[in-house]
Amino acid sequence: MDIKEIYSFLNKYKKGEYIYYGVLHRFFGNKATEVANYLVKNGLATEETFLRCPVCDFRDGKLSDYVNDNSYECNVTYCSACGAEYRLDNEDAHDTVWVRTDKLTSYCS
């Protein structure tokens, strides 16, 4: 894993912007998961999980918002776009993204 390449990649993002797995995979290929783990471990990004409707693929909010809400006790929610019912613990309904933090300094070798 090339650290300079990671920092160069991160410089394209501002604090709070989402970094999607597909983008990581496009830039880093089969090392995308390793890069994502590096970002989190080193405080360069935080990981967030969003709900994605398994019927229509609509991204329906952060899982943490549902966990903090009473709807998680029921473990079921309804898609805001198509109305489909789905379980919050259904991993097919989860999308993980990474959120760029402000802990980025230029990399010096």
N, C-alpha and C positions, 0 to 999 in steps of 0.2 A: 504494500500500500504506500503510495507516494504522498507524503504529508503536504508537500508544496502544491500538488494537484488538488488536494482537498481544500486548502486555504484559498487557492485561486478560484475554485468552484464557489465557495462560500461568499467570496467578495461580490458575487453577482446578486446576492440577497441582502435585503435590509432587515433590521430587527423586526420580528413579528411576522415576516413573510413565511408562507408555507413552502416546505420542500417535499415534494411527492416522491413516493418510491419509484415510480416510472421514470422520473427525471434522474434520480440517483442511479438507476439501472442503465439508463441511456449513457450517462457519463462514466460510470465505473464498472459496468458489466456485472460479472458474477461476484464482484467484491462489494456490491451495493449494500448488502446487509452488514458487512464488516465496517463499511464507512459509516452507516447509520449508527451502529453501536459506538464507534469512535466519537462521533459528534455528541452523543448523549453523555458518554463517559467523561468527556473533557469539557462539558458544559457549553459546547458551541451551539447546541440545539436541544430543545425539549421534545418529548414524544407526546402526541395527543391522538386519541382515538375518536373518530367520527362514526356516527351511524349512517349506513347506506342501505336504502331499501332494497331487499333482495328481489323485488318484483320489477321496479322501474329504475333502479340505480340512483335515485334522488338522494343527495347527501342531506341528511335530516338533523344535523346538530351534533354537538359533542356528547360522547357517551357520559362524560363526567357530569354534564348538566342533568341527564336523566337519572344518574346514580344519586345525585343530591336531591332529586325530586321524589315524590312518593310513587311515581309511576314505576320505578325500579322494583319496588316491593311486589308489584304484580308481574314483573319481568316481561311485560308486553307493552308495545307501543303501536301507534298507527302512523303510517307515512303521511306527511303533510301534503304531498303531491298527488298520490293515487289512492290513499285511504287504506292500503293493504295493512293487515295486522301482521306483526312479526315480533319474535322474541329478542329481548335485549342481549341475551347470552348466546345468540346465534353468531358465531364467528364469521359467517359469510356476510353478515350485516355490519361488519366493522372495517373501517379504512384507517390505517395508521399513517399519520403525516408527522413531519418534524418541523418545529417552529424555530426559526433562527433567533438566537439570543444576541445580546450586544457584547458578549465576551469573545471578541475577535480582535486580535492584534496581528499585525503583519508578521509573516513567518520569515525567520532568518535562518539560513542553514549554517 
